[in-house]
Amino acid sequence: MWLHARIVAGAAGGSRRTALPPTQGFKIHVSSAPAHAERLFDLVVPVCVESGVEFKAAADPVMLGVINSKTQERGFSGKFMTVYPPDEDVFVTLIETLHRRTAGEAVEGPYVLSDRRYRDSKVLFYRYGGFRPPRRLNIDGTQSTFLVSPDGTYVADERLPYFRLPPWVRDPFAEEPAEAAPQDTTEEPAEDPAARPAGEPAATLLNGRYRIEGALAFSNAGGVYHGTDDATRGPVVVKEARRLTNCWTSGDRTVDSVDMLRHEYDVLRRLEGLEFVPRPVDLFREWEHTFLVEERVDGIAFHDFWAQDDVILAPYIRREGRVERFVPRFREVAGRVIRMIEQVHARGVVLGDLSPNNILIDSETLRMWFIDFESAVHGDDEAALLAYGTRWGTPGFLHPDRASRDRLLPCDDWYAAAMLLYSSVVPATAFFALNPLAQDLFLDELVALGMPARVRSVVSCLTAGRVEEAKSVLAGWEDA
């Protein structure tokens, strides 16, 4: 939802409505942190009205939060306001006017990855794209938008996570000393050289030491990369955080993805020495991004392990030998998970986001590692971070009472552990919010089909926070 304004400008002898903008051209994006949105709106709107230029803006703080959130597409993020100059001359004049208007103000916003920054501005960006572009209906019911080249050819109007002009368009500020994201940052998937902007090197060296060799994941808040530490020749994982993305407010405190990455580094240091926690290596800032470097561990995702052909239980429980192969793995993994959580809690840390996405496992040895400690908290953390921990987690693995509290408790991790083990049996935990009674129904049905009742007992005990009872079940099982 947008607050979309079509400007009515004053004219001699009365008023007139400005003509609609062309179908494509240079557009101006105004980026904003939540705290600066109202001030930027007050600064930009009068300029647009005086110029008779159409614009749109995020309708409310909730929408702005979505635009800058971690899950927003990178090519669409950061665009608090969009201004549509009717031609290039107006564009050049207008963006300079807005620059002068905002230059002395204490305002800033996240970098708009699809755009080029105007001069040294922290809030003004521009790109060439569609205003009211032609659309084409795709076979799946979605629509694609297009630019039209001078010869009439339709060219896809892509919102890429880097600045790229159509081949027939000249940047009017090409000679300006505008500051753009350096080409050696890995906003592009490093394993796909064809997707890189022209001239981008095959590997990026960060902090003069960490050689980025590929991408593991991307989000609007920053990427996760793998590479090598040139100082030690050891494999590393590098997590990136972009300023003013994924912002949220607690009282007078605004927290963004950089704050959370620094917090994760602190948690890793608290847990350093535990054999199932990656060792923290470095935390540094390069250009406007912050990077956390940690030891890289080898393993596959927890859910991928249980989905392997020779491991998966449901829906193949009736197959001969299936239960017999599943039980020893379940028993060993359950015992290891409980011991790992106990050691984390002994350091005063609650994990907060324990899910199959945040555990790696060795298929042969069943050794496991916890990864991704963004939501983990310690009792000494400030109130804003404690509150954040209750809000950020994986659906299907969150304690039912969690949202009503102002901090995480150990029972949150034990409930998540129960759902983690449940997902190894049948990955249905995301549906329990719709029907909590289904937890027992699935397990009862599987027990009736031959799954040991001890599996249900371990899960039920951990769900209720009865950890010692769950350990007793496992100990008796091993002796049986």
C-alpha positions as CSV (number, residue, x, y, z in Angstrom):
1,M,0.0,0.0,0.0
2,W,1.3,3.4,-1.0
3,L,0.5,7.0,-0.3
4,H,0.4,8.0,-3.9
5,A,0.3,11.7,-4.7
6,R,-0.6,13.3,-8.1
7,I,0.4,16.9,-7.8
8,V,-1.9,19.8,-8.6
9,A,0.3,22.8,-9.3
10,G,-0.8,26.4,-9.3
11,A,-0.9,28.2,-12.6
12,A,-1.8,31.7,-13.8
13,G,-5.6,32.1,-14.1
14,G,-6.4,29.1,-12.0
15,S,-5.0,25.6,-11.3
16,R,-4.0,22.8,-13.6
17,R,-3.3,19.1,-13.1
18,T,0.2,18.1,-14.3
19,A,0.4,15.7,-17.2
20,L,1.1,12.1,-16.4
21,P,4.8,11.2,-16.5
22,P,6.2,9.3,-19.4
23,T,6.3,5.5,-19.4
24,Q,10.0,5.4,-18.4
25,G,13.0,7.6,-17.5
26,F,15.2,8.5,-14.6
27,K,13.5,8.2,-11.2
28,I,14.7,9.5,-7.9
29,H,14.6,7.3,-4.8
30,V,14.6,8.8,-1.3
31,S,15.9,6.3,1.3
32,S,15.1,6.7,5.0
33,A,15.7,5.1,8.3
34,P,12.5,5.0,10.4
35,A,13.5,7.9,12.7
36,H,14.0,10.2,9.7
37,A,11.0,9.5,7.5
38,E,8.8,12.3,8.7
39,R,11.5,14.9,8.3
40,L,12.5,13.7,4.9
41,F,8.8,13.8,3.8
42,D,8.6,17.4,5.0
43,L,11.8,18.3,3.1
44,V,11.0,16.5,-0.2
45,V,7.3,17.0,-0.7
46,P,7.3,20.8,-1.0
47,V,10.1,20.6,-3.7
48,C,8.0,18.1,-5.7
49,V,4.9,20.2,-5.4
50,E,6.6,23.4,-6.5
51,S,8.0,21.5,-9.5
52,G,4.7,19.8,-10.3
53,V,6.4,16.4,-10.2
54,E,4.6,13.2,-9.3
55,F,5.8,11.1,-6.4
56,K,4.8,8.3,-4.1
57,A,5.8,7.4,-0.5
58,A,5.4,4.6,2.0
59,A,2.0,4.9,3.6
60,D,3.1,4.3,7.3
61,P,6.0,3.1,9.5
62,V,4.9,-0.5,9.1
63,M,5.2,-0.3,5.4
64,L,8.6,1.4,5.7
65,G,9.7,-1.4,8.0
66,V,8.7,-4.0,5.3
67,I,10.6,-2.1,2.6
68,N,13.8,-2.1,4.7
69,S,13.3,-5.6,6.2
70,K,15.6,-8.5,6.0
71,T,13.2,-10.5,3.8
72,Q,12.6,-7.7,1.2
73,E,14.0,-8.3,-2.3
74,R,17.3,-6.5,-2.6
75,G,16.4,-4.8,-5.8
76,F,13.3,-3.2,-4.2
77,S,14.6,-2.3,-0.8
78,G,15.3,1.2,0.7
79,K,12.8,3.1,-1.4
80,F,10.9,5.2,1.1
81,M,9.9,7.7,-1.7
82,T,10.0,7.6,-5.4
83,V,9.9,10.7,-7.5
84,Y,9.1,10.7,-11.3
85,P,10.6,13.6,-13.2
86,P,8.9,14.0,-16.6
87,D,12.2,14.4,-18.5
88,E,16.0,14.3,-18.0
89,D,16.3,18.1,-17.6
90,V,13.8,18.2,-14.8
91,F,15.5,15.1,-13.3
92,V,18.9,16.8,-13.2
93,T,17.6,20.0,-11.8
94,L,15.3,18.3,-9.2
95,I,17.8,15.9,-7.8
96,E,20.3,18.7,-7.3
97,T,17.6,20.8,-5.6
98,L,16.8,17.9,-3.3
99,H,20.5,17.4,-2.6
100,R,20.9,21.0,-1.5
101,R,17.7,20.8,0.6
102,T,18.7,17.6,2.5
103,A,22.5,18.1,2.6
104,G,22.6,20.0,5.9
105,E,20.1,17.7,7.6
106,A,20.8,14.8,10.0
107,V,19.0,12.3,7.8
108,E,20.1,9.0,6.3
109,G,18.8,5.8,4.9
110,P,20.0,2.4,3.7
111,Y,21.9,2.2,0.5
112,V,19.5,1.5,-2.4
113,L,21.3,-1.4,-4.1
114,S,19.5,-1.1,-7.5
115,D,20.5,2.6,-7.8
116,R,23.5,5.0,-8.0
117,R,24.0,7.3,-5.0
118,Y,23.8,11.0,-6.0
119,R,27.0,12.7,-5.0
120,D,27.7,12.2,-1.3
121,S,24.0,12.1,-0.2
122,K,22.9,9.5,2.3
123,V,19.3,9.6,1.2
124,L,19.2,10.3,-2.6
125,F,19.6,7.6,-5.3
126,Y,18.6,7.3,-8.9
127,R,18.1,4.7,-11.6
128,Y,16.5,4.4,-15.1
129,G,13.3,2.5,-15.1
130,G,9.6,2.3,-15.9
131,F,7.1,4.8,-14.6
132,R,4.1,3.2,-16.2
133,P,5.8,0.4,-18.0
134,P,4.3,-2.1,-20.5
135,R,3.4,-5.3,-18.8
136,R,3.2,-8.9,-20.1
137,L,1.2,-11.7,-18.5
138,N,3.3,-14.7,-17.7
139,I,2.1,-18.3,-17.9
140,D,2.0,-18.6,-14.1
141,G,-0.3,-15.5,-13.8
142,T,2.4,-13.1,-12.7
143,Q,3.3,-10.0,-14.7
144,S,6.6,-8.8,-16.0
145,T,7.4,-5.1,-16.7
146,F,9.4,-3.8,-19.6
147,L,11.4,-0.8,-20.9
148,V,11.1,0.1,-24.6
149,S,14.4,0.7,-26.5
150,P,14.6,3.4,-29.2
151,D,14.0,0.7,-31.9
152,G,10.8,-0.5,-30.1
153,T,12.3,-3.6,-28.6
154,Y,10.9,-4.7,-25.2
155,V,13.7,-5.0,-22.6
156,A,13.0,-6.4,-19.1
157,D,12.8,-3.7,-16.4
158,E,14.9,-5.6,-13.8
159,R,15.4,-4.4,-10.2
160,L,18.9,-5.8,-9.8
161,P,20.9,-5.5,-6.5
162,Y,23.4,-3.3,-8.3
163,F,23.2,-0.2,-10.6
164,R,22.9,-1.0,-14.3
165,L,21.6,1.3,-17.1
166,P,20.0,0.1,-20.3
167,P,22.6,0.1,-23.1
168,W,20.9,3.1,-24.9
169,V,20.9,5.4,-21.9
170,R,23.7,7.7,-20.8
171,D,24.1,8.6,-17.1
172,P,23.9,12.4,-17.0
173,F,26.2,12.3,-13.9
174,A,28.7,9.9,-15.3
175,E,31.6,12.3,-14.6
176,E,30.3,13.3,-11.2
177,P,32.3,12.0,-8.1
178,A,29.2,10.1,-6.9
179,E,29.9,7.5,-4.4
180,A,28.7,4.1,-5.4
181,A,28.9,0.7,-3.8
182,P,32.5,-0.5,-4.6
183,Q,32.5,-3.2,-7.3
184,D,34.5,-5.5,-5.1
185,T,31.8,-5.9,-2.5
186,T,30.0,-9.2,-3.1
187,E,26.4,-8.0,-3.5
188,E,26.4,-10.4,-6.4
189,P,26.6,-14.2,-6.2
190,A,30.3,-14.8,-6.5
191,E,29.8,-18.2,-8.0
192,D,28.0,-16.8,-11.0
193,P,30.6,-14.7,-12.9
194,A,28.1,-13.9,-15.7
195,A,25.9,-12.1,-13.2
196,R,28.6,-9.7,-12.0
197,P,28.8,-6.1,-13.2
198,A,31.5,-5.6,-15.8
199,G,34.9,-5.4,-14.3
200,E,34.1,-7.1,-11.0
201,P,37.0,-9.4,-10.0
202,A,36.5,-13.1,-9.6
203,A,37.3,-13.0,-5.9
204,T,37.0,-10.3,-3.3
205,L,39.6,-9.6,-0.6
206,L,38.1,-8.1,2.5
207,N,40.1,-6.4,5.2
208,G,43.2,-7.3,3.2
209,R,42.9,-10.9,4.4
210,Y,39.6,-12.7,3.7
211,R,39.3,-14.0,0.2
212,I,35.6,-14.4,-0.8
213,E,35.1,-17.3,-3.1
214,G,31.4,-17.8,-3.2
215,A,28.0,-17.0,-1.8
216,L,26.0,-19.2,0.6
217,A,22.9,-17.0,1.0
218,F,21.6,-13.5,0.4
219,S,19.2,-11.3,2.2
220,N,18.4,-7.6,2.2
221,A,20.4,-7.2,5.4
222,G,23.5,-8.7,3.8
223,G,25.0,-11.8,2.3
224,V,26.7,-14.9,3.8
225,Y,29.8,-15.9,2.0
226,H,32.5,-18.6,2.1
227,G,36.2,-18.1,1.5
228,T,39.7,-18.4,2.8
229,D,41.6,-16.6,5.5
230,D,44.9,-15.7,3.7
231,A,46.6,-15.3,7.0
232,T,45.9,-18.9,8.2
233,R,44.8,-20.6,5.0
234,G,41.8,-21.8,6.9
235,P,38.2,-21.9,5.5
236,V,35.9,-19.2,6.8
237,V,32.3,-18.0,6.6
238,V,31.8,-14.2,6.3
239,K,28.5,-12.7,7.3
240,E,27.6,-9.2,6.1
241,A,25.4,-6.5,7.6
242,R,24.1,-3.4,5.8
243,R,23.4,-0.3,7.8
244,L,19.8,0.7,8.5
245,T,18.3,-2.5,7.2
246,N,16.1,-4.7,9.3
247,C,15.5,-1.9,11.7
248,W,13.2,-2.1,14.7
249,T,12.6,0.1,17.7
250,S,12.5,-0.6,21.4
251,G,11.7,2.6,23.4
252,D,14.2,5.2,22.3
253,R,16.6,2.6,20.9
254,T,16.7,1.8,17.2
255,V,18.5,-1.5,16.3
256,D,19.6,-2.5,12.8
257,S,21.3,-5.4,11.1
258,V,24.8,-4.1,12.0
259,D,23.8,-4.0,15.7
260,M,22.6,-7.6,15.5
261,L,25.8,-8.7,13.7
262,R,27.9,-7.2,16.5
263,H,25.7,-8.9,19.0
264,E,26.1,-12.2,17.3
265,Y,29.9,-11.8,17.5
266,D,29.6,-11.1,21.2
267,V,27.6,-14.3,21.6
268,L,30.1,-16.3,19.7
269,R,32.8,-15.0,22.0
270,R,30.8,-16.0,25.0
271,L,30.5,-19.6,23.6
272,E,34.1,-19.8,22.4
273,G,35.6,-23.1,23.2
274,L,32.5,-25.2,22.8
275,E,33.3,-27.8,20.1
276,F,29.9,-27.4,18.4
277,V,30.1,-23.6,18.0
278,P,32.1,-22.1,15.1
279,R,35.1,-20.1,16.4
280,P,34.7,-16.3,15.9
281,V,37.7,-14.9,13.9
282,D,37.1,-11.2,13.2
283,L,34.6,-8.3,13.1
284,F,35.4,-5.3,11.0
285,R,33.8,-2.6,8.8
286,E,34.7,-2.1,5.2
287,W,33.1,0.7,3.1
288,E,29.7,1.0,4.7
289,H,29.2,-2.7,5.5
290,T,30.1,-4.6,8.6
291,F,31.5,-8.2,8.4
292,L,31.7,-11.0,10.9
293,V,34.2,-13.8,10.1
294,E,33.9,-17.2,11.7
295,E,35.4,-20.6,11.3
296,R,33.8,-22.6,8.6
297,V,32.5,-26.1,9.6
298,D,31.5,-28.9,7.3
299,G,28.1,-30.5,7.4
300,I,24.7,-30.6,5.8
301,A,21.6,-28.9,7.0
302,F,19.7,-30.8,9.7
303,H,16.5,-31.1,7.6
304,D,18.5,-32.3,4.6
305,F,20.0,-35.1,6.7
306,W,16.6,-36.5,7.7
307,A,15.3,-36.2,4.1
308,Q,18.0,-38.5,2.7
309,D,16.7,-41.6,1.0
310,D,18.2,-44.0,3.5
311,V,17.2,-42.0,6.6
312,I,13.7,-40.5,6.0
313,L,11.0,-42.2,8.2
314,A,7.6,-40.7,7.1
315,P,6.0,-41.6,4.8
316,Y,8.1,-44.8,4.3
317,I,7.6,-46.2,7.9
318,R,6.0,-49.3,6.5
319,R,9.1,-50.3,4.5
320,E,11.1,-53.2,6.0
321,G,14.0,-52.0,8.1
322,R,13.1,-48.3,7.9
323,V,12.3,-48.0,11.7
324,E,15.3,-50.0,12.7
325,R,17.7,-47.7,10.7
326,F,15.9,-44.6,12.0
327,V,15.9,-45.3,15.8
328,P,19.7,-45.4,16.4
329,R,20.2,-42.1,14.6
330,F,17.3,-40.4,16.4
331,R,18.5,-41.6,19.8
332,E,22.0,-40.4,19.2
333,V,21.0,-37.0,17.8
334,A,18.5,-36.4,20.6
335,G,21.2,-37.1,23.3
336,R,23.7,-34.8,21.5
337,V,21.2,-32.0,21.1
338,I,20.3,-32.0,24.8
339,R,23.9,-32.0,25.9
340,M,24.7,-29.1,23.5
341,I,21.9,-27.0,24.8
342,E,22.9,-27.7,28.4
343,Q,26.4,-26.5,27.7
344,V,25.1,-23.3,26.0
345,H,22.8,-22.6,28.9
346,A,25.7,-23.1,31.3
347,R,27.3,-20.1,29.6
348,G,24.2,-18.0,30.4
349,V,23.1,-18.0,26.8
350,V,19.6,-18.8,25.4
351,L,19.7,-19.7,21.7
352,G,16.3,-18.3,20.7
353,D,16.2,-19.6,17.1
354,L,16.9,-23.3,17.3
355,S,15.6,-24.8,14.1
356,P,16.7,-27.2,11.3
357,N,18.1,-24.2,9.4
358,N,20.5,-23.4,12.2
359,I,22.1,-26.8,12.7
360,L,24.7,-28.6,10.6
361,I,25.3,-32.3,10.9
362,D,27.9,-34.8,9.6
363,S,26.0,-37.6,7.9
364,E,28.6,-40.2,9.0
365,T,29.6,-39.3,12.5
366,L,26.3,-37.4,13.5
367,R,28.5,-34.6,14.9
368,M,26.5,-31.4,15.0
369,W,27.2,-27.6,15.1
370,F,24.9,-24.8,16.0
371,I,25.2,-21.9,13.6
372,D,23.5,-18.4,13.3
373,F,23.3,-16.8,16.8
374,E,21.6,-13.6,15.8
375,S,18.6,-14.2,18.1
376,A,20.7,-15.6,21.0
377,V,20.7,-13.6,24.2
378,H,22.6,-13.4,27.5
379,G,21.2,-12.2,30.8
380,D,23.5,-9.2,30.6
381,D,22.1,-7.9,27.3
382,E,20.3,-4.6,27.2
383,A,16.5,-4.7,27.3
384,A,16.2,-3.9,23.5
385,L,18.2,-7.0,22.6
386,L,16.3,-9.2,25.1
387,A,13.0,-8.1,23.6
388,Y,14.3,-8.7,20.0
389,G,15.0,-12.3,20.9
390,T,11.4,-13.0,21.5
391,R,10.4,-11.6,18.2
392,W,12.8,-13.3,15.8
393,G,12.6,-17.0,15.2
394,T,11.4,-19.8,12.9
395,P,7.7,-20.5,12.7
396,G,6.9,-24.0,14.0
397,F,9.8,-23.9,16.6
398,L,8.5,-21.0,18.9
399,H,7.2,-21.7,22.3
400,P,3.5,-20.8,22.4
401,D,4.0,-18.3,25.3
402,R,7.0,-16.7,23.8
403,A,5.3,-13.7,22.3
404,S,3.7,-12.7,25.6
405,R,7.1,-12.3,27.3
406,D,9.8,-9.6,27.2
407,R,12.7,-12.0,27.1
408,L,13.7,-15.5,26.2
409,L,13.8,-18.3,28.7
410,P,15.5,-21.7,28.7
411,C,12.1,-23.3,28.1
412,D,12.1,-21.7,24.6
413,D,15.2,-23.7,23.6
414,W,13.8,-26.9,25.1
415,Y,10.5,-26.5,23.2
416,A,12.5,-25.8,20.0
417,A,14.6,-28.9,20.6
418,A,11.3,-30.9,20.9
419,M,10.1,-29.5,17.6
420,L,13.6,-30.1,16.1
421,L,13.4,-33.8,17.0
422,Y,9.7,-33.9,15.9
423,S,10.8,-32.6,12.5
424,S,13.2,-35.5,12.1
425,V,10.2,-37.8,12.3
426,V,7.8,-35.8,10.2
427,P,8.4,-32.1,9.2
428,A,4.9,-30.8,10.1
429,T,5.7,-28.4,13.0
430,A,4.8,-25.3,11.0
431,F,1.2,-26.4,11.0
432,F,0.8,-26.8,14.7
433,A,-0.2,-23.1,15.2
434,L,-3.3,-23.9,13.2
435,N,-4.1,-27.1,15.2
436,P,-2.0,-27.8,18.3
437,L,-3.8,-31.1,18.8
438,A,-2.1,-32.4,15.6
439,Q,1.2,-32.8,17.6
440,D,-0.1,-35.8,19.4
441,L,-2.2,-37.1,16.5
442,F,0.9,-37.5,14.2
443,L,3.0,-39.1,16.8
444,D,0.2,-41.5,17.9
445,E,-0.3,-42.6,14.3
446,L,3.4,-43.2,13.8
447,V,3.7,-45.2,17.0
448,A,0.7,-47.3,15.8
449,L,2.7,-48.0,12.6
450,G,5.7,-49.2,14.5
451,M,7.7,-46.2,15.7
452,P,9.0,-46.7,19.3
453,A,6.8,-45.0,21.9
454,R,10.1,-43.6,23.4
455,V,10.3,-41.2,20.4
456,R,7.0,-39.7,21.4
457,S,8.1,-39.7,25.1
458,V,11.3,-37.7,24.4
459,V,9.5,-35.2,22.3
460,S,6.7,-34.8,24.8
461,C,9.1,-34.3,27.8
462,L,11.1,-31.6,26.0
463,T,7.9,-29.9,24.8
464,A,6.9,-29.5,28.5
465,G,10.5,-28.6,29.6
466,R,11.0,-31.9,31.5
467,V,14.6,-32.2,30.4
468,E,15.8,-34.7,33.1
469,E,12.8,-37.0,32.3
470,A,13.8,-36.9,28.6
471,K,17.4,-37.8,29.5
472,S,16.1,-40.7,31.6
473,V,14.0,-42.0,28.7
474,L,17.1,-41.9,26.4
475,A,19.3,-43.5,29.1
476,G,16.9,-46.4,29.6
477,W,16.5,-46.8,25.8
478,E,20.3,-47.2,25.4
479,D,20.3,-49.9,28.1
480,A,17.4,-51.8,26.7
